[in-house]
Amino acid sequence: MQHWKLYEIETPDGARSPVVLHSQNGESRVVLIALEPGQELRDHQVTEAALVLVVSGEARIETAGGDAVRAVAGDLFRFDPSERHAVSSEGGVRILLTLAPWPGVGHYRGDERAGVTAS
């Protein structure tokens, strides 16, 4: 068993210091990200399916299609692989990001899973 106290883990530089809690090839990667007031994760996508759980605080979650949701602690979101989205916070937020499978095909290390070797 592994156990983490998400409120006690330090992220001194906000979005610039995400903490990888778990990472296993072929399984998943779990990352704790803290956005300080006013910080954001601008419009982006990942090659894996992404689950975003709001641990504390409040965020605005937006999709490329223009949908936006006010997210609070306990809200869980799922994004398909390559689905564009953005996360911002006026007052600060802690989110738990799970990427699966890790790494996804096409990710910087995911090419090996697709049977392609880097040259």
Secondary structure, DSSP 4 states (H G I P E B T S, - for coil): -----TTTS--TTGGGS-EEEEEETTTEEEEEEEEPTT-EEEEE--SSEEEEEEEEEEEEEEETTS-EEEEETT-EEEE-TT--EEEE-SS-EEEEEEEESSSPTTSTTGGGTTT----
